[in-house]
């Protein structure tokens, strides 16, 4: 994975004249294409004043989890903890929401605007034990770039 090259692509997407929705979709598509073990890439955002997340743009298999209550699953836990959550083996998590039988690992990074957790990027992989510090670094970079769009 060439983080620098991907960061340049993300910077170009963020600085484009496209709508927020198109930028987010292009980020999903770019990550899924550029990183072989990113099998599902999506964004969840706080759903108004509700204590829940709502699915926004994504790439990969369709999911029935379009609304996730705070505290439920990996995404819901990140909405409460405000911290990165890397799960190398989803079968070891009691509070895991299965998005597909093939998912083996997941990484979720929150997006902050003015210190408030407004959403997150969620990556599922069909490979266990696949995420590294480089993935966290790249996704944190992307979330910081996305935060300027709000």
C-alpha positions as CSV (number, residue, x, y, z in Angstrom):
1,X,0.0,0.0,0.0
2,X,1.5,3.3,-1.1
3,X,0.0,5.7,1.6
4,X,1.5,8.8,0.0
5,X,-0.1,8.0,-3.4
6,X,-3.5,7.3,-1.8
7,X,-3.3,10.5,0.3
8,X,-2.7,12.5,-2.9
9,X,-5.7,10.9,-4.6
10,X,-7.8,11.7,-1.5
11,X,-6.5,15.3,-1.5
12,X,-7.6,15.7,-5.2
13,X,-11.1,14.3,-4.4
14,X,-11.5,16.6,-1.3
15,X,-10.4,19.7,-3.3
16,X,-12.6,18.9,-6.3
17,X,-15.8,20.9,-7.0
18,X,-18.0,17.9,-6.6
19,X,-20.8,17.6,-4.0
20,X,-20.1,16.1,-0.6
21,X,-21.9,13.0,-1.5
22,X,-19.9,12.5,-4.7
23,X,-16.6,13.1,-2.8
24,X,-17.5,10.5,-0.1
25,X,-18.5,8.0,-2.8
26,X,-15.3,8.6,-4.7
27,X,-13.3,8.1,-1.5
28,X,-15.0,4.8,-0.9
29,X,-14.4,3.6,-4.5
30,X,-10.8,4.7,-4.4
31,X,-10.0,2.9,-1.2
32,X,-11.7,-0.3,-2.3
33,X,-9.9,-0.3,-5.6
34,X,-6.4,0.7,-4.2
35,X,-6.3,-1.6,-1.2
36,X,-6.9,-5.3,-2.0
37,X,-8.1,-6.3,1.5
38,X,-10.7,-3.4,1.8
39,X,-13.7,-5.4,0.8
40,X,-16.4,-3.0,2.1
41,X,-15.8,0.8,2.6
42,X,-18.5,3.1,3.9
43,X,-19.4,6.1,5.9
44,X,-21.9,6.4,8.8
45,X,-23.0,9.7,10.2
46,X,-24.9,10.8,13.3
47,X,-28.6,10.8,12.4
48,X,-29.7,14.2,13.4
49,X,-30.3,14.4,17.2
50,X,-30.9,10.7,17.5
51,X,-28.5,8.4,19.3
52,X,-27.9,6.4,16.1
53,X,-25.8,6.3,13.0
54,X,-27.1,6.4,9.5
55,X,-25.4,4.8,6.5
56,X,-24.2,7.3,3.9
57,X,-22.0,6.4,0.9
58,X,-20.4,3.0,0.6
59,X,-18.8,0.5,-1.8
60,X,-19.2,-3.2,-1.5
61,X,-22.0,-5.6,-0.7
62,X,-25.3,-4.2,0.3
63,X,-26.0,-4.1,4.0
64,X,-29.2,-4.2,6.0
65,X,-27.5,-2.2,8.7
66,X,-28.5,1.3,7.5
67,X,-29.2,2.5,11.0
68,X,-27.0,1.5,13.9
69,X,-27.9,2.5,17.5
70,X,-25.1,4.1,19.6
71,X,-23.2,1.4,21.5
72,X,-24.3,-1.5,19.2
73,X,-21.6,-3.2,17.0
74,X,-18.2,-1.8,16.3
75,X,-19.5,1.4,14.7
76,X,-22.0,2.0,17.5
77,X,-19.2,1.6,20.0
78,X,-17.0,4.1,18.2
79,X,-19.9,6.6,18.3
80,X,-19.8,6.3,22.1
81,X,-16.0,5.9,22.8
82,X,-14.8,8.5,20.2
83,X,-11.8,6.2,19.6
84,X,-10.5,4.1,16.8
85,X,-11.5,0.5,16.9
86,X,-9.5,-2.2,15.1
87,X,-10.9,-5.7,15.2
88,X,-8.5,-8.2,13.8
89,X,-11.0,-11.1,14.2
90,X,-14.7,-10.3,14.4
91,X,-15.5,-13.7,15.8
92,X,-13.9,-12.7,19.1
93,X,-16.2,-9.7,19.5
94,X,-19.4,-10.2,21.6
95,X,-20.9,-6.9,20.5
96,X,-20.4,-7.4,16.7
97,X,-23.0,-6.8,14.0
98,X,-22.4,-9.1,11.1
99,X,-22.6,-7.4,7.8
100,X,-21.7,-10.6,5.8
101,X,-20.5,-14.1,6.5
102,X,-17.2,-13.3,4.7
103,X,-16.2,-10.4,7.0
104,X,-13.2,-11.4,9.2
105,X,-11.9,-8.1,10.4
106,X,-13.0,-4.5,10.7
107,X,-11.6,-1.0,11.4
108,X,-13.6,2.0,12.3
109,X,-12.2,5.6,12.6
110,X,-14.3,8.5,13.9
111,X,-14.6,11.8,12.1
112,X,-14.5,14.9,14.3
113,X,-15.7,18.4,13.6
114,X,-15.0,21.0,16.3
115,X,-14.3,18.2,18.7
116,X,-17.6,16.4,18.1
117,X,-17.8,12.9,16.7
118,X,-20.1,13.4,13.6
119,X,-19.5,10.0,12.0
120,X,-17.0,7.5,10.9
121,X,-15.4,5.5,8.1
122,X,-15.9,1.8,8.4
123,X,-13.8,-0.8,6.6
124,X,-14.6,-4.5,6.5
125,X,-12.1,-7.1,5.2
126,X,-12.6,-10.8,4.3
127,X,-9.1,-11.4,5.7
128,X,-8.5,-11.8,9.4
129,X,-5.6,-10.0,11.1
130,X,-5.1,-7.7,8.2
131,X,-5.1,-4.1,9.5
132,X,-1.9,-2.4,10.6
133,X,-0.8,1.0,12.0
134,X,-0.5,2.1,8.3
135,X,-4.2,1.6,7.8
136,X,-5.0,3.6,10.9
137,X,-2.7,6.4,9.8
138,X,-4.2,6.5,6.3
139,X,-7.8,6.5,7.6
140,X,-7.1,9.1,10.3
141,X,-5.7,11.3,7.5
142,X,-8.8,10.8,5.4
143,X,-11.1,11.6,8.3
144,X,-9.2,14.8,9.1
145,X,-9.5,15.8,5.4
146,X,-13.3,15.0,5.4
147,X,-13.9,17.1,8.5
148,X,-13.1,20.3,6.6
149,X,-16.0,19.6,4.3
150,X,-18.5,20.2,7.2
